[in-house]
Amino acid sequence: MVPGLYVAADELPPRSDMNRFHEQFPQILYGKTVGSGHFCQLEVSEQINAMIERFLALPGQAHG
C-alpha cells in the first residue's frame, strides 16, 4: 500500500468521514488545521507546509 496524507480544515461539520477513509485506506495519515476554514492552504499555509514536510520526512517516503 502507498501511504497518504489527508489534511482537513478546522470546520464543523467535517467535510470527510475519516472512519470510512481509514477503512478504505488504513495507512492514511490525517492532519487537521487549527483556526482555518475551507481554504486552509491559504489561511494557515505554515501549518499545511509543516504537515507536508513531516509526512515527507517519514521513513520510506518518496522524494521525487
N, CA, C and O atoms as a Maestro MAE file, in Angstrom:
{
 s_m_m2io_version
 :::
 2.0.0
}

f_m_ct {
 s_m_title
 :::
 protein
 m_atom[256] {
  # First column is atom index #
  i_m_mmod_type
  r_m_x_coord
  r_m_y_coord
  r_m_z_coord
  i_m_residue_number
  s_m_chain_name
  s_m_pdb_residue_name
  s_m_pdb_atom_name
  i_m_atomic_number
  :::
  1 25 0.828 -1.189 0.000 1 A "MET " " N  " 7
  2 3 0.000 0.000 0.000 1 A "MET " " CA " 6
  3 2 0.872 1.252 0.000 1 A "MET " " C  " 6
  4 15 1.994 1.249 0.506 1 A "MET " " O  " 8
  5 25 0.346 2.286 -0.560 2 A "VAL " " N  " 7
  6 3 1.046 3.561 -0.625 2 A "VAL " " CA " 6
  7 2 0.500 4.461 0.475 2 A "VAL " " C  " 6
  8 15 -0.712 4.655 0.563 2 A "VAL " " O  " 8
  9 25 1.373 5.014 1.318 3 A "PRO " " N  " 7
  10 3 0.882 5.908 2.371 3 A "PRO " " CA " 6
  11 2 0.387 7.218 1.768 3 A "PRO " " C  " 6
  12 15 0.830 7.630 0.696 3 A "PRO " " O  " 8
  13 25 -0.518 7.852 2.457 4 A "GLY " " N  " 7
  14 3 -1.057 9.114 2.001 4 A "GLY " " CA " 6
  15 2 -1.273 10.057 3.162 4 A "GLY " " C  " 6
  16 15 -1.329 9.635 4.317 4 A "GLY " " O  " 8
  17 25 -1.392 11.319 2.857 5 A "LEU " " N  " 7
  18 3 -1.650 12.357 3.854 5 A "LEU " " CA " 6
  19 2 -2.934 13.069 3.476 5 A "LEU " " C  " 6
  20 15 -3.091 13.527 2.344 5 A "LEU " " O  " 8
  21 25 -3.849 13.161 4.425 6 A "TYR " " N  " 7
  22 3 -5.087 13.904 4.220 6 A "TYR " " CA " 6
  23 2 -5.090 15.040 5.228 6 A "TYR " " C  " 6
  24 15 -4.972 14.807 6.431 6 A "TYR " " O  " 8
  25 25 -5.223 16.254 4.749 7 A "VAL " " N  " 7
  26 3 -5.259 17.422 5.621 7 A "VAL " " CA " 6
  27 2 -6.652 18.033 5.546 7 A "VAL " " C  " 6
  28 15 -7.145 18.371 4.470 7 A "VAL " " O  " 8
  29 25 -7.270 18.168 6.705 8 A "ALA " " N  " 7
  30 3 -8.624 18.713 6.785 8 A "ALA " " CA " 6
  31 2 -8.591 20.102 7.404 8 A "ALA " " C  " 6
  32 15 -7.742 20.415 8.239 8 A "ALA " " O  " 8
  33 25 -9.532 20.918 6.975 9 A "ALA " " N  " 7
  34 3 -9.701 22.236 7.582 9 A "ALA " " CA " 6
  35 2 -10.446 22.091 8.905 9 A "ALA " " C  " 6
  36 15 -11.094 21.076 9.162 9 A "ALA " " O  " 8
  37 25 -10.345 23.098 9.716 10 A "ASP " " N  " 7
  38 3 -10.999 23.142 11.018 10 A "ASP " " CA " 6
  39 2 -12.446 23.599 10.813 10 A "ASP " " C  " 6
  40 15 -12.776 24.760 11.057 10 A "ASP " " O  " 8
  41 25 -13.300 22.686 10.369 11 A "GLU " " N  " 7
  42 3 -14.685 23.028 10.041 11 A "GLU " " CA " 6
  43 2 -15.655 22.095 10.758 11 A "GLU " " C  " 6
  44 15 -15.357 20.923 10.986 11 A "GLU " " O  " 8
  45 25 -16.789 22.620 11.100 12 A "LEU " " N  " 7
  46 3 -17.888 21.827 11.653 12 A "LEU " " CA " 6
  47 2 -19.089 21.995 10.743 12 A "LEU " " C  " 6
  48 15 -19.456 23.133 10.451 12 A "LEU " " O  " 8
  49 25 -19.708 20.951 10.287 13 A "PRO " " N  " 7
  50 3 -19.253 19.564 10.398 13 A "PRO " " CA " 6
  51 2 -18.103 19.315 9.446 13 A "PRO " " C  " 6
  52 15 -17.946 20.042 8.466 13 A "PRO " " O  " 8
  53 25 -17.281 18.281 9.721 14 A "PRO " " N  " 7
  54 3 -16.173 17.964 8.813 14 A "PRO " " CA " 6
  55 2 -16.694 17.573 7.439 14 A "PRO " " C  " 6
  56 15 -17.785 17.015 7.321 14 A "PRO " " O  " 8
  57 25 -15.929 17.860 6.413 15 A "ARG " " N  " 7
  58 3 -16.334 17.536 5.041 15 A "ARG " " CA " 6
  59 2 -16.091 16.080 4.688 15 A "ARG " " C  " 6
  60 15 -16.606 15.597 3.679 15 A "ARG " " O  " 8
  61 25 -15.315 15.370 5.503 16 A "SER " " N  " 7
  62 3 -14.958 13.989 5.188 16 A "SER " " CA " 6
  63 2 -15.259 13.062 6.355 16 A "SER " " C  " 6
  64 15 -15.229 13.466 7.517 16 A "SER " " O  " 8
  65 25 -15.546 11.828 6.025 17 A "ASP " " N  " 7
  66 3 -15.780 10.787 7.021 17 A "ASP " " CA " 6
  67 2 -14.474 10.023 7.210 17 A "ASP " " C  " 6
  68 15 -14.175 9.099 6.454 17 A "ASP " " O  " 8
  69 25 -13.698 10.413 8.221 18 A "MET " " N  " 7
  70 3 -12.385 9.809 8.411 18 A "MET " " CA " 6
  71 2 -12.462 8.345 8.799 18 A "MET " " C  " 6
  72 15 -11.536 7.592 8.499 18 A "MET " " O  " 8
  73 25 -13.523 7.913 9.450 19 A "ASN " " N  " 7
  74 3 -13.664 6.491 9.752 19 A "ASN " " CA " 6
  75 2 -13.725 5.682 8.460 19 A "ASN " " C  " 6
  76 15 -13.106 4.624 8.349 19 A "ASN " " O  " 8
  77 25 -14.466 6.184 7.502 20 A "ARG " " N  " 7
  78 3 -14.554 5.490 6.210 20 A "ARG " " CA " 6
  79 2 -13.220 5.532 5.472 20 A "ARG " " C  " 6
  80 15 -12.815 4.542 4.864 20 A "ARG " " O  " 8
  81 25 -12.534 6.680 5.523 21 A "PHE " " N  " 7
  82 3 -11.208 6.773 4.915 21 A "PHE " " CA " 6
  83 2 -10.287 5.702 5.486 21 A "PHE " " C  " 6
  84 15 -9.593 5.012 4.740 21 A "PHE " " O  " 8
  85 25 -10.281 5.564 6.816 22 A "HIS " " N  " 7
  86 3 -9.400 4.581 7.453 22 A "HIS " " CA " 6
  87 2 -9.778 3.151 7.082 22 A "HIS " " C  " 6
  88 15 -8.906 2.287 6.993 22 A "HIS " " O  " 8
  89 25 -11.054 2.893 6.866 23 A "GLU " " N  " 7
  90 3 -11.462 1.559 6.421 23 A "GLU " " CA " 6
  91 2 -10.910 1.254 5.039 23 A "GLU " " C  " 6
  92 15 -10.427 0.150 4.789 23 A "GLU " " O  " 8
  93 25 -10.980 2.229 4.142 24 A "GLN " " N  " 7
  94 3 -10.555 2.014 2.764 24 A "GLN " " CA " 6
  95 2 -9.060 2.219 2.561 24 A "GLN " " C  " 6
  96 15 -8.467 1.604 1.675 24 A "GLN " " O  " 8
  97 25 -8.450 3.069 3.362 25 A "PHE " " N  " 7
  98 3 -7.029 3.396 3.246 25 A "PHE " " CA " 6
  99 2 -6.395 3.356 4.633 25 A "PHE " " C  " 6
  100 15 -6.178 4.401 5.246 25 A "PHE " " O  " 8
  101 25 -6.097 2.161 5.129 26 A "PRO " " N  " 7
  102 3 -5.631 2.039 6.512 26 A "PRO " " CA " 6
  103 2 -4.328 2.766 6.815 26 A "PRO " " C  " 6
  104 15 -4.059 3.071 7.977 26 A "PRO " " O  " 8
  105 25 -3.516 3.052 5.810 27 A "GLN " " N  " 7
  106 3 -2.244 3.729 6.062 27 A "GLN " " CA " 6
  107 2 -2.336 5.244 5.953 27 A "GLN " " C  " 6
  108 15 -1.318 5.925 6.074 27 A "GLN " " O  " 8
  109 25 -3.517 5.785 5.729 28 A "ILE " " N  " 7
  110 3 -3.637 7.226 5.554 28 A "ILE " " CA " 6
  111 2 -3.295 7.943 6.862 28 A "ILE " " C  " 6
  112 15 -3.699 7.525 7.947 28 A "ILE " " O  " 8
  113 25 -2.553 9.012 6.728 29 A "LEU " " N  " 7
  114 3 -2.256 9.875 7.864 29 A "LEU " " CA " 6
  115 2 -3.184 11.080 7.774 29 A "LEU " " C  " 6
  116 15 -3.475 11.577 6.686 29 A "LEU " " O  " 8
  117 25 -3.633 11.530 8.908 30 A "TYR " " N  " 7
  118 3 -4.648 12.571 8.968 30 A "TYR " " CA " 6
  119 2 -4.094 13.772 9.712 30 A "TYR " " C  " 6
  120 15 -3.540 13.641 10.803 30 A "TYR " " O  " 8
  121 25 -4.249 14.930 9.116 31 A "GLY " " N  " 7
  122 3 -3.872 16.175 9.771 31 A "GLY " " CA " 6
  123 2 -5.057 17.115 9.765 31 A "GLY " " C  " 6
  124 15 -5.849 17.116 8.823 31 A "GLY " " O  " 8
  125 25 -5.185 17.906 10.798 32 A "LYS " " N  " 7
  126 3 -6.275 18.883 10.881 32 A "LYS " " CA " 6
  127 2 -5.694 20.227 11.280 32 A "LYS " " C  " 6
  128 15 -4.951 20.337 12.255 32 A "LYS " " O  " 8
  129 25 -6.042 21.238 10.515 33 A "THR " " N  " 7
  130 3 -5.541 22.572 10.808 33 A "THR " " CA " 6
  131 2 -6.282 23.163 12.001 33 A "THR " " C  " 6
  132 15 -7.333 22.671 12.412 33 A "THR " " O  " 8
  133 25 -5.711 24.218 12.536 34 A "VAL " " N  " 7
  134 3 -6.315 24.929 13.657 34 A "VAL " " CA " 6
  135 2 -6.613 26.353 13.201 34 A "VAL " " C  " 6
  136 15 -5.734 27.041 12.682 34 A "VAL " " O  " 8
  137 25 -7.848 26.791 13.395 35 A "GLY " " N  " 7
  138 3 -8.217 28.172 13.106 35 A "GLY " " CA " 6
  139 2 -8.352 28.511 11.642 35 A "GLY " " C  " 6
  140 15 -8.071 29.640 11.241 35 A "GLY " " O  " 8
  141 25 -8.776 27.558 10.836 36 A "SER " " N  " 7
  142 3 -8.934 27.835 9.406 36 A "SER " " CA " 6
  143 2 -10.313 27.409 8.935 36 A "SER " " C  " 6
  144 15 -11.036 26.681 9.614 36 A "SER " " O  " 8
  145 25 -10.644 27.883 7.761 37 A "GLY " " N  " 7
  146 3 -11.863 27.472 7.103 37 A "GLY " " CA " 6
  147 2 -11.534 26.603 5.906 37 A "GLY " " C  " 6
  148 15 -10.522 25.903 5.890 37 A "GLY " " O  " 8
  149 25 -12.393 26.653 4.911 38 A "HIS " " N  " 7
  150 3 -12.281 25.791 3.733 38 A "HIS " " CA " 6
  151 2 -10.959 25.960 2.992 38 A "HIS " " C  " 6
  152 15 -10.420 24.982 2.474 38 A "HIS " " O  " 8
  153 25 -10.431 27.164 2.933 39 A "PHE " " N  " 7
  154 3 -9.198 27.423 2.179 39 A "PHE " " CA " 6
  155 2 -7.987 27.397 3.105 39 A "PHE " " C  " 6
  156 15 -7.210 28.349 3.170 39 A "PHE " " O  " 8
  157 25 -7.849 26.286 3.817 40 A "CYS " " N  " 7
  158 3 -6.787 26.184 4.821 40 A "CYS " " CA " 6
  159 2 -5.399 26.365 4.226 40 A "CYS " " C  " 6
  160 15 -4.514 26.900 4.894 40 A "CYS " " O  " 8
  161 25 -5.185 25.934 2.988 41 A "GLN " " N  " 7
  162 3 -3.861 26.062 2.381 41 A "GLN " " CA " 6
  163 2 -3.475 27.522 2.188 41 A "GLN " " C  " 6
  164 15 -2.288 27.838 2.108 41 A "GLN " " O  " 8
  165 25 -4.448 28.413 2.112 42 A "LEU " " N  " 7
  166 3 -4.166 29.843 2.003 42 A "LEU " " CA " 6
  167 2 -4.201 30.522 3.366 42 A "LEU " " C  " 6
  168 15 -3.404 31.420 3.638 42 A "LEU " " O  " 8
  169 25 -5.118 30.097 4.216 43 A "GLU " " N  " 7
  170 3 -5.323 30.748 5.507 43 A "GLU " " CA " 6
  171 2 -4.253 30.403 6.532 43 A "GLU " " C  " 6
  172 15 -3.848 31.261 7.316 43 A "GLU " " O  " 8
  173 25 -3.796 29.169 6.536 44 A "VAL " " N  " 7
  174 3 -2.784 28.725 7.510 44 A "VAL " " CA " 6
  175 2 -1.718 27.900 6.787 44 A "VAL " " C  " 6
  176 15 -1.448 26.756 7.153 44 A "VAL " " O  " 8
  177 25 -1.130 28.487 5.777 45 A "SER " " N  " 7
  178 3 -0.168 27.770 4.945 45 A "SER " " CA " 6
  179 2 1.006 27.235 5.751 45 A "SER " " C  " 6
  180 15 1.562 26.195 5.400 45 A "SER " " O  " 8
  181 25 1.397 27.922 6.825 46 A "GLU " " N  " 7
  182 3 2.516 27.425 7.632 46 A "GLU " " CA " 6
  183 2 2.182 26.079 8.272 46 A "GLU " " C  " 6
  184 15 3.061 25.231 8.418 46 A "GLU " " O  " 8
  185 25 0.917 25.876 8.655 47 A "GLN " " N  " 7
  186 3 0.505 24.587 9.213 47 A "GLN " " CA " 6
  187 2 0.528 23.502 8.138 47 A "GLN " " C  " 6
  188 15 1.019 22.397 8.370 47 A "GLN " " O  " 8
  189 25 -0.003 23.824 6.973 48 A "ILE " " N  " 7
  190 3 -0.042 22.859 5.872 48 A "ILE " " CA " 6
  191 2 1.372 22.466 5.476 48 A "ILE " " C  " 6
  192 15 1.668 21.280 5.330 48 A "ILE " " O  " 8
  193 25 2.252 23.452 5.299 49 A "ASN " " N  " 7
  194 3 3.624 23.165 4.904 49 A "ASN " " CA " 6
  195 2 4.321 22.287 5.941 49 A "ASN " " C  " 6
  196 15 5.051 21.366 5.577 49 A "ASN " " O  " 8
  197 25 4.105 22.559 7.220 50 A "ALA " " N  " 7
  198 3 4.728 21.752 8.273 50 A "ALA " " CA " 6
  199 2 4.228 20.307 8.213 50 A "ALA " " C  " 6
  200 15 5.016 19.376 8.381 50 A "ALA " " O  " 8
  201 25 2.934 20.110 7.977 51 A "MET " " N  " 7
  202 3 2.389 18.747 7.882 51 A "MET " " CA " 6
  203 2 2.978 18.005 6.695 51 A "MET " " C  " 6
  204 15 3.335 16.833 6.808 51 A "MET " " O  " 8
  205 25 3.082 18.679 5.561 52 A "ILE " " N  " 7
  206 3 3.646 18.045 4.366 52 A "ILE " " CA " 6
  207 2 5.121 17.705 4.592 52 A "ILE " " C  " 6
  208 15 5.569 16.619 4.224 52 A "ILE " " O  " 8
  209 25 5.872 18.622 5.190 53 A "GLU " " N  " 7
  210 3 7.286 18.365 5.447 53 A "GLU " " CA " 6
  211 2 7.470 17.178 6.390 53 A "GLU " " C  " 6
  212 15 8.351 16.348 6.166 53 A "GLU " " O  " 8
  213 25 6.650 17.083 7.442 54 A "ARG " " N  " 7
  214 3 6.748 15.945 8.359 54 A "ARG " " CA " 6
  215 2 6.393 14.647 7.648 54 A "ARG " " C  " 6
  216 15 7.043 13.623 7.857 54 A "ARG " " O  " 8
  217 25 5.368 14.687 6.813 55 A "PHE " " N  " 7
  218 3 4.966 13.498 6.064 55 A "PHE " " CA " 6
  219 2 6.097 13.019 5.154 55 A "PHE " " C  " 6
  220 15 6.408 11.829 5.119 55 A "PHE " " O  " 8
  221 25 6.704 13.940 4.424 56 A "LEU " " N  " 7
  222 3 7.776 13.567 3.504 56 A "LEU " " CA " 6
  223 2 9.034 13.100 4.226 56 A "LEU " " C  " 6
  224 15 9.838 12.364 3.653 56 A "LEU " " O  " 8
  225 25 9.212 13.517 5.475 57 A "ALA " " N  " 7
  226 3 10.388 13.118 6.244 57 A "ALA " " CA " 6
  227 2 10.237 11.731 6.870 57 A "ALA " " C  " 6
  228 15 11.207 11.182 7.392 57 A "ALA " " O  " 8
  229 25 9.029 11.160 6.824 58 A "LEU " " N  " 7
  230 3 8.842 9.826 7.407 58 A "LEU " " CA " 6
  231 2 9.660 8.801 6.630 58 A "LEU " " C  " 6
  232 15 9.816 8.925 5.415 58 A "LEU " " O  " 8
  233 25 10.177 7.798 7.316 59 A "PRO " " N  " 7
  234 3 10.935 6.754 6.610 59 A "PRO " " CA " 6
  235 2 10.081 6.089 5.515 59 A "PRO " " C  " 6
  236 15 8.902 5.795 5.713 59 A "PRO " " O  " 8
  237 25 10.705 5.870 4.382 60 A "GLY " " N  " 7
  238 3 10.025 5.168 3.285 60 A "GLY " " CA " 6
  239 2 9.259 6.064 2.336 60 A "GLY " " C  " 6
  240 15 8.673 5.560 1.378 60 A "GLY " " O  " 8
  241 25 9.233 7.367 2.554 61 A "GLN " " N  " 7
  242 3 8.505 8.269 1.660 61 A "GLN " " CA " 6
  243 2 9.363 8.587 0.446 61 A "GLN " " C  " 6
  244 15 10.570 8.795 0.569 61 A "GLN " " O  " 8
  245 25 8.746 8.624 -0.714 62 A "ALA " " N  " 7
  246 3 9.437 9.002 -1.945 62 A "ALA " " CA " 6
  247 2 9.652 10.507 -1.968 62 A "ALA " " C  " 6
  248 15 8.790 11.264 -1.521 62 A "ALA " " O  " 8
  249 25 10.770 10.938 -2.475 63 A "HIS " " N  " 7
  250 3 11.074 12.370 -2.525 63 A "HIS " " CA " 6
  251 2 11.295 12.869 -3.937 63 A "HIS " " C  " 6
  252 15 12.043 13.823 -4.149 63 A "HIS " " O  " 8
  253 25 10.650 12.235 -4.910 64 A "GLY " " N  " 7
  254 3 10.699 12.626 -6.301 64 A "GLY " " CA " 6
  255 2 11.810 13.385 -6.724 64 A "GLY " " C  " 6
  256 15 11.901 13.744 -7.898 64 A "GLY " " O  " 8
  :::
 }
 m_bond[255] {
  # First column is bond index #
  i_m_from
  i_m_to
  i_m_order
  :::
  1 1 2 1
  2 2 3 1
  3 3 4 2
  4 3 5 1
  5 5 6 1
  6 6 7 1
  7 7 8 2
  8 7 9 1
  9 9 10 1
  10 10 11 1
  11 11 12 2
  12 11 13 1
  13 13 14 1
  14 14 15 1
  15 15 16 2
  16 15 17 1
  17 17 18 1
  18 18 19 1
  19 19 20 2
  20 19 21 1
  21 21 22 1
  22 22 23 1
  23 23 24 2
  24 23 25 1
  25 25 26 1
  26 26 27 1
  27 27 28 2
  28 27 29 1
  29 29 30 1
  30 30 31 1
  31 31 32 2
  32 31 33 1
  33 33 34 1
  34 34 35 1
  35 35 36 2
  36 35 37 1
  37 37 38 1
  38 38 39 1
  39 39 40 2
  40 39 41 1
  41 41 42 1
  42 42 43 1
  43 43 44 2
  44 43 45 1
  45 45 46 1
  46 46 47 1
  47 47 48 2
  48 47 49 1
  49 49 50 1
  50 50 51 1
  51 51 52 2
  52 51 53 1
  53 53 54 1
  54 54 55 1
  55 55 56 2
  56 55 57 1
  57 57 58 1
  58 58 59 1
  59 59 60 2
  60 59 61 1
  61 61 62 1
  62 62 63 1
  63 63 64 2
  64 63 65 1
  65 65 66 1
  66 66 67 1
  67 67 68 2
  68 67 69 1
  69 69 70 1
  70 70 71 1
  71 71 72 2
  72 71 73 1
  73 73 74 1
  74 74 75 1
  75 75 76 2
  76 75 77 1
  77 77 78 1
  78 78 79 1
  79 79 80 2
  80 79 81 1
  81 81 82 1
  82 82 83 1
  83 83 84 2
  84 83 85 1
  85 85 86 1
  86 86 87 1
  87 87 88 2
  88 87 89 1
  89 89 90 1
  90 90 91 1
  91 91 92 2
  92 91 93 1
  93 93 94 1
  94 94 95 1
  95 95 96 2
  96 95 97 1
  97 97 98 1
  98 98 99 1
  99 99 100 2
  100 99 101 1
  101 101 102 1
  102 102 103 1
  103 103 104 2
  104 103 105 1
  105 105 106 1
  106 106 107 1
  107 107 108 2
  108 107 109 1
  109 109 110 1
  110 110 111 1
  111 111 112 2
  112 111 113 1
  113 113 114 1
  114 114 115 1
  115 115 116 2
  116 115 117 1
  117 117 118 1
  118 118 119 1
  119 119 120 2
  120 119 121 1
  121 121 122 1
  122 122 123 1
  123 123 124 2
  124 123 125 1
  125 125 126 1
  126 126 127 1
  127 127 128 2
  128 127 129 1
  129 129 130 1
  130 130 131 1
  131 131 132 2
  132 131 133 1
  133 133 134 1
  134 134 135 1
  135 135 136 2
  136 135 137 1
  137 137 138 1
  138 138 139 1
  139 139 140 2
  140 139 141 1
  141 141 142 1
  142 142 143 1
  143 143 144 2
  144 143 145 1
  145 145 146 1
  146 146 147 1
  147 147 148 2
  148 147 149 1
  149 149 150 1
  150 150 151 1
  151 151 152 2
  152 151 153 1
  153 153 154 1
  154 154 155 1
  155 155 156 2
  156 155 157 1
  157 157 158 1
  158 158 159 1
  159 159 160 2
  160 159 161 1
  161 161 162 1
  162 162 163 1
  163 163 164 2
  164 163 165 1
  165 165 166 1
  166 166 167 1
  167 167 168 2
  168 167 169 1
  169 169 170 1
  170 170 171 1
  171 171 172 2
  172 171 173 1
  173 173 174 1
  174 174 175 1
  175 175 176 2
  176 175 177 1
  177 177 178 1
  178 178 179 1
  179 179 180 2
  180 179 181 1
  181 181 182 1
  182 182 183 1
  183 183 184 2
  184 183 185 1
  185 185 186 1
  186 186 187 1
  187 187 188 2
  188 187 189 1
  189 189 190 1
  190 190 191 1
  191 191 192 2
  192 191 193 1
  193 193 194 1
  194 194 195 1
  195 195 196 2
  196 195 197 1
  197 197 198 1
  198 198 199 1
  199 199 200 2
  200 199 201 1
  201 201 202 1
  202 202 203 1
  203 203 204 2
  204 203 205 1
  205 205 206 1
  206 206 207 1
  207 207 208 2
  208 207 209 1
  209 209 210 1
  210 210 211 1
  211 211 212 2
  212 211 213 1
  213 213 214 1
  214 214 215 1
  215 215 216 2
  216 215 217 1
  217 217 218 1
  218 218 219 1
  219 219 220 2
  220 219 221 1
  221 221 222 1
  222 222 223 1
  223 223 224 2
  224 223 225 1
  225 225 226 1
  226 226 227 1
  227 227 228 2
  228 227 229 1
  229 229 230 1
  230 230 231 1
  231 231 232 2
  232 231 233 1
  233 233 234 1
  234 234 235 1
  235 235 236 2
  236 235 237 1
  237 237 238 1
  238 238 239 1
  239 239 240 2
  240 239 241 1
  241 241 242 1
  242 242 243 1
  243 243 244 2
  244 243 245 1
  245 245 246 1
  246 246 247 1
  247 247 248 2
  248 247 249 1
  249 249 250 1
  250 250 251 1
  251 251 252 2
  252 251 253 1
  253 253 254 1
  254 254 255 1
  255 255 256 2
  :::
 }
}
